[in-house]
């Protein structure tokens, strides 16, 4: 990591005429370097992780009654049949 000798801001590697130079984004100062071993890495701390959704079952209630489960099973089977028909139709047209 290098800093600009003019303004003190961070210099970043930039490709210019098939060469890599360090350039200050604030003042535009450029410095040609012979060594081009730059690596950019990011670390996300545990405090930055976000839970986007969470599913939980309410205490004392069953997840679904048997009738609801049967109905959902039928919907799922119809979905799979429709999906496979659409997939086979798109393969034939390709």
N, C-alpha and C positions, 0 to 999 in steps of 0.2 A: 504494500500500500504506500502510495506516495502522495505528497501534498504539493500544491502549486507554490513555487517560490515567490510569485508576485502577490497573490491574495490569500494563500493559505487553505484554499478549498481542496477537496479530494479530486485527484486526477483519475480519469477512467481510460481504459484502453480503447482505441478506435482504429479501424482499418483505413489507411490512406495510401493510395498508389502502391498496392501490394505489400505494404509495410504496416506494422502495428506501432502506433505512437500513443503516448499518454497525452490526454487533452483535458484542460480545465473547463468545466461547463460554465463557470461563472465569468471568467475573463477571456477565455479562448486561447490561453497560452498552451503551446505544444512542445513536447519533449520527446525526441526519438530515442527509443531504447533498443539495445542490441539483443537483450534477453526477452523472450516473449512467453514466459511460463506463467500465465495468469489463470486462476481458477476461481470461479464464482460459486459460492455455496450458500445455502439458506438453511437456517435451523429454526424450527417452529417449536416453541416451548410448550410445556403441558398446559400452562395457563391460557394459551391462545386457542386451544381446541374448543370447538363449539358443537354441542349436541343439537342436531336439527330436528329430531323427532324422537319421541319415546312412547312406546306402547306398553300399557299395563292393564291388568285385569282387576276390576273392582272386587274387593273382598266380599265373599258371600254369594256372588252371582256366578252361574255357570257361563262358560264362554258362549255357547249357542245351544239352543234346544235341538233335539234330533231332527225335527221337521225342517228347521233352518239349515242344518247341515246337509240334509238330503237335497234341498233346493239349491244350495250353493254347489254341491257336487254336480247336479244336472247342468247348471250354468257353466261350470268349468268344462264339462265334457263338450257342450255345444261350442264353447269358445275354441277348444282344441280342434274340433272338426272344422270349424270355419277357418281357423288359422292355417291348418294344413291344406285346405282347398285353395286358399289364396296363395300360399307358398308354391304349390304345384302349378297354379295358373301363371304365376310370374316367371317360373322357370321355363315353361313352354313358350312364352312370348319372347324370352331372351335369345 
